[in-house]
Amino acid sequence: MIEKDKLYNIWVYLQAEPLFWITLTLGAYLIGDWLYKKSNKFPLVNPVAISILIISFILLTLNISYERYFNGAKFIHFLLGPATVSLAIPIYKKIDLISKEIKSILISLIAGSIFAILITFYLASYLKIDQEIILSLVPRNVTAPIAMGISEIIGGIPSLTAIITIITGIVGASLGTFTLDLLKLKDMSARGFGFGLASHGIGTARAMSKNETAGVFAALAMGLSGIVVSIIIPILIKILI
Amino acid sequence: MLKNIFIIFLYQLVGESIQKYFLLNIPGPVIGLILLLITFIFLGKKSKDIVRLKKEISETANQIINYLSLLFVPIGVGVVMHISYLEKNLINVLIVIIIGTVLTIGFTAYLMEKINNWEKNDRKR
């Protein structure tokens, strides 16, 4: 029994340390990414979704709280900020193309943002979802920190908005390619712009992994729609409710 | 490498400070992105040193962006662990998200591609 005690002690020690959770996250992601590449980057085999499911399964089986996991995984989460800043570089590289298409960028940005808000509001109202949850749903197409801020201002539940926003990102990354193929859209900048506007960072990551121009326009749409949506939602909500 | 990471972190730090100071709705990292973009545009190709520095920062930035998907995993796990928050609304919320997201991607990309095509035809004439 001594051996078993020893193993148990090692486990008690490891699960309290960040190293274990960071390694687990990297390992799960490598599996997800391997499957994604194995499937020829098939959109439904989303590496983020796969690694999330692997880790969640492990946490639930071992009865580990999310707080304990995040206490280690936050070191990976931290890099989201620097990664966002880094998106300036690919945008800079395509600055000529962006200035050439500035008219379509601005029109699609404003029309797309209003469309995203209205479709969410009317669908949710049609399904008779509680108003507090509707308000948490409305800003779902923009990056999580902006969405949570808007949700708080208009009377939603920020933590719920965070959950909804992440699901939106994964849905966009998984179903976006099919939608755009169905519409027979070929323009890489337009395809990327749709991804970034509708499904923020996770959509951008997917677009970036397929095509650089698409990735750049996704990053652009993500940044710009965050600004536009946070200005128009409070105004639209006053009119709608 | 270290210098490049320092510069990227520094831009985020300045971005976060501006956001806190002016109480802006835009997240600090997005402000950092805008500032870095402006710096790059402003610097242009003035000297060999600037071109080299920009190339070095670009290499580090691209390496970080390569792992963009990975960085969403920790909060994504939080979604699964807290999904019970949605209780009886789960199915309806998922319907709104799926239909809403698909339509938004389609609408936005379709509109943009059409405008780009009109513009191209205009230029040809």
Boltz contact constraints between the chains, C-beta under 6 A:
constraints:
  - contact:
      token1: [A, 25]
      token2: [B, 73]
      max_distance: 6.0
  - contact:
      token1: [A, 29]
      token2: [B, 70]
      max_distance: 6.0
  - contact:
      token1: [A, 29]
      token2: [B, 73]
      max_distance: 6.0
  - contact:
      token1: [A, 47]
      token2: [B, 69]
      max_distance: 6.0
  - contact:
      token1: [A, 48]
      token2: [B, 69]
      max_distance: 6.0
  - contact:
      token1: [A, 48]
      token2: [B, 72]
      max_distance: 6.0
  - contact:
      token1: [A, 48]
      token2: [B, 76]
      max_distance: 6.0
  - contact:
      token1: [A, 51]
      token2: [B, 73]
      max_distance: 6.0
  - contact:
      token1: [A, 52]
      token2: [B, 73]
      max_distance: 6.0
  - contact:
      token1: [A, 52]
      token2: [B, 76]
      max_distance: 6.0
  - contact:
      token1: [A, 52]
      token2: [B, 77]
      max_distance: 6.0
  - contact:
      token1: [A, 52]
      token2: [B, 80]
      max_distance: 6.0
  - contact:
      token1: [A, 55]
      token2: [B, 77]
      max_distance: 6.0
  - contact:
      token1: [A, 56]
      token2: [B, 77]
      max_distance: 6.0
  - contact:
      token1: [A, 56]
      token2: [B, 80]
      max_distance: 6.0
  - contact:
      token1: [A, 66]
      token2: [B, 78]
      max_distance: 6.0
  - contact:
      token1: [A, 66]
      token2: [B, 81]
      max_distance: 6.0
  - contact:
      token1: [A, 70]
      token2: [B, 74]
      max_distance: 6.0
  - contact:
      token1: [A, 73]
      token2: [B, 74]
      max_distance: 6.0
  - contact:
      token1: [A, 76]
      token2: [B, 74]
      max_distance: 6.0
  - contact:
      token1: [A, 77]
      token2: [B, 74]
      max_distance: 6.0
  - contact:
      token1: [A, 79]
      token2: [B, 71]
      max_distance: 6.0
  - contact:
      token1: [A, 80]
      token2: [B, 71]
      max_distance: 6.0
  - contact:
      token1: [A, 81]
      token2: [B, 12]
      max_distance: 6.0
  - contact:
      token1: [A, 81]
      token2: [B, 29]
      max_distance: 6.0
  - contact:
      token1: [A, 82]
      token2: [B, 8]
      max_distance: 6.0
  - contact:
      token1: [A, 82]
      token2: [B, 12]
      max_distance: 6.0
  - contact:
      token1: [A, 83]
      token2: [B, 64]
      max_distance: 6.0
  - contact:
      token1: [A, 83]
      token2: [B, 68]
      max_distance: 6.0
  - contact:
      token1: [A, 83]
      token2: [B, 71]
      max_distance: 6.0
  - contact:
      token1: [A, 84]
      token2: [B, 29]
      max_distance: 6.0
  - contact:
      token1: [A, 84]
      token2: [B, 33]
      max_distance: 6.0
  - contact:
      token1: [A, 85]
      token2: [B, 8]
      max_distance: 6.0
  - contact:
      token1: [A, 85]
      token2: [B, 11]
      max_distance: 6.0
  - contact:
      token1: [A, 85]
      token2: [B, 12]
      max_distance: 6.0
  - contact:
      token1: [A, 85]
      token2: [B, 29]
      max_distance: 6.0
  - contact:
      token1: [A, 85]
      token2: [B, 32]
      max_distance: 6.0
  - contact:
      token1: [A, 85]
      token2: [B, 33]
      max_distance: 6.0
  - contact:
      token1: [A, 85]
      token2: [B, 36]
      max_distance: 6.0
  - contact:
      token1: [A, 86]
      token2: [B, 8]
      max_distance: 6.0
  - contact:
      token1: [A, 86]
      token2: [B, 61]
      max_distance: 6.0
  - contact:
      token1: [A, 86]
      token2: [B, 64]
      max_distance: 6.0
  - contact:
      token1: [A, 86]
      token2: [B, 65]
      max_distance: 6.0
  - contact:
      token1: [A, 87]
      token2: [B, 33]
      max_distance: 6.0
  - contact:
      token1: [A, 88]
      token2: [B, 33]
      max_distance: 6.0
  - contact:
      token1: [A, 88]
      token2: [B, 36]
      max_distance: 6.0
  - contact:
      token1: [A, 88]
      token2: [B, 37]
      max_distance: 6.0
  - contact:
      token1: [A, 89]
      token2: [B, 58]
      max_distance: 6.0
  - contact:
      token1: [A, 89]
      token2: [B, 61]
      max_distance: 6.0
  - contact:
      token1: [A, 91]
      token2: [B, 37]
      max_distance: 6.0
  - contact:
      token1: [A, 92]
      token2: [B, 37]
      max_distance: 6.0
  - contact:
      token1: [A, 92]
      token2: [B, 40]
      max_distance: 6.0
  - contact:
      token1: [A, 104]
      token2: [B, 112]
      max_distance: 6.0
  - contact:
      token1: [A, 104]
      token2: [B, 115]
      max_distance: 6.0
  - contact:
      token1: [A, 104]
      token2: [B, 116]
      max_distance: 6.0
  - contact:
      token1: [A, 107]
      token2: [B, 115]
      max_distance: 6.0
  - contact:
      token1: [A, 108]
      token2: [B, 108]
      max_distance: 6.0
  - contact:
      token1: [A, 108]
      token2: [B, 111]
      max_distance: 6.0
  - contact:
      token1: [A, 108]
      token2: [B, 112]
      max_distance: 6.0
  - contact:
      token1: [A, 111]
      token2: [B, 111]
      max_distance: 6.0
  - contact:
      token1: [A, 112]
      token2: [B, 108]
      max_distance: 6.0
  - contact:
      token1: [A, 115]
      token2: [B, 107]
      max_distance: 6.0
  - contact:
      token1: [A, 116]
      token2: [B, 104]
      max_distance: 6.0
  - contact:
      token1: [A, 119]
      token2: [B, 100]
      max_distance: 6.0
  - contact:
      token1: [A, 119]
      token2: [B, 103]
      max_distance: 6.0
  - contact:
      token1: [A, 120]
      token2: [B, 100]
      max_distance: 6.0
  - contact:
      token1: [A, 123]
      token2: [B, 96]
      max_distance: 6.0
  - contact:
      token1: [A, 123]
      token2: [B, 100]
      max_distance: 6.0
  - contact:
      token1: [A, 124]
      token2: [B, 96]
      max_distance: 6.0
  - contact:
      token1: [A, 127]
      token2: [B, 92]
      max_distance: 6.0
  - contact:
      token1: [A, 129]
      token2: [B, 89]
      max_distance: 6.0
  - contact:
      token1: [A, 129]
      token2: [B, 92]
      max_distance: 6.0
  - contact:
      token1: [A, 133]
      token2: [B, 89]
      max_distance: 6.0
  - contact:
      token1: [A, 137]
      token2: [B, 96]
      max_distance: 6.0
  - contact:
      token1: [A, 145]
      token2: [B, 27]
      max_distance: 6.0
  - contact:
      token1: [A, 146]
      token2: [B, 27]
      max_distance: 6.0
  - contact:
      token1: [A, 149]
      token2: [B, 25]
      max_distance: 6.0
  - contact:
      token1: [A, 160]
      token2: [B, 85]
      max_distance: 6.0
  - contact:
      token1: [A, 163]
      token2: [B, 79]
      max_distance: 6.0
  - contact:
      token1: [A, 163]
      token2: [B, 82]
      max_distance: 6.0
  - contact:
      token1: [A, 166]
      token2: [B, 76]
      max_distance: 6.0
  - contact:
      token1: [A, 166]
      token2: [B, 79]
      max_distance: 6.0
  - contact:
      token1: [A, 167]
      token2: [B, 97]
      max_distance: 6.0
  - contact:
      token1: [A, 168]
      token2: [B, 97]
      max_distance: 6.0
  - contact:
      token1: [A, 168]
      token2: [B, 101]
      max_distance: 6.0
  - contact:
      token1: [A, 171]
      token2: [B, 97]
      max_distance: 6.0
  - contact:
      token1: [A, 171]
      token2: [B, 98]
      max_distance: 6.0
  - contact:
      token1: [A, 171]
      token2: [B, 101]
      max_distance: 6.0
  - contact:
      token1: [A, 172]
      token2: [B, 101]
      max_distance: 6.0
  - contact:
      token1: [A, 175]
      token2: [B, 102]
      max_distance: 6.0
  - contact:
      token1: [A, 176]
      token2: [B, 105]
      max_distance: 6.0
  - contact:
      token1: [A, 179]
      token2: [B, 102]
      max_distance: 6.0
  - contact:
      token1: [A, 179]
      token2: [B, 105]
      max_distance: 6.0
  - contact:
      token1: [A, 179]
      token2: [B, 106]
      max_distance: 6.0
  - contact:
      token1: [A, 180]
      token2: [B, 109]
      max_distance: 6.0
  - contact:
      token1: [A, 183]
      token2: [B, 106]
      max_distance: 6.0
  - contact:
      token1: [A, 183]
      token2: [B, 110]
      max_distance: 6.0
  - contact:
      token1: [A, 185]
      token2: [B, 109]
      max_distance: 6.0
  - contact:
      token1: [A, 185]
      token2: [B, 113]
      max_distance: 6.0
  - contact:
      token1: [A, 187]
      token2: [B, 113]
      max_distance: 6.0
  - contact:
      token1: [A, 187]
      token2: [B, 116]
      max_distance: 6.0
  - contact:
      token1: [A, 190]
      token2: [B, 109]
      max_distance: 6.0
  - contact:
      token1: [A, 190]
      token2: [B, 112]
      max_distance: 6.0
  - contact:
      token1: [A, 190]
      token2: [B, 113]
      max_distance: 6.0
  - contact:
      token1: [A, 191]
      token2: [B, 109]
      max_distance: 6.0
  - contact:
      token1: [A, 193]
      token2: [B, 112]
      max_distance: 6.0
  - contact:
      token1: [A, 194]
      token2: [B, 105]
      max_distance: 6.0
  - contact:
      token1: [A, 194]
      token2: [B, 108]
      max_distance: 6.0
  - contact:
      token1: [A, 194]
      token2: [B, 109]
      max_distance: 6.0
  - contact:
      token1: [A, 197]
      token2: [B, 108]
      max_distance: 6.0
  - contact:
      token1: [A, 198]
      token2: [B, 101]
      max_distance: 6.0
  - contact:
      token1: [A, 198]
      token2: [B, 104]
      max_distance: 6.0
  - contact:
      token1: [A, 198]
      token2: [B, 105]
      max_distance: 6.0
  - contact:
      token1: [A, 199]
      token2: [B, 101]
      max_distance: 6.0
  - contact:
      token1: [A, 202]
      token2: [B, 72]
      max_distance: 6.0
  - contact:
      token1: [A, 205]
      token2: [B, 68]
      max_distance: 6.0
  - contact:
      token1: [A, 205]
      token2: [B, 69]
      max_distance: 6.0
  - contact:
      token1: [A, 223]
      token2: [B, 30]
      max_distance: 6.0
  - contact:
      token1: [A, 227]
      token2: [B, 26]
      max_distance: 6.0
  - contact:
      token1: [A, 230]
      token2: [B, 25]
      max_distance: 6.0
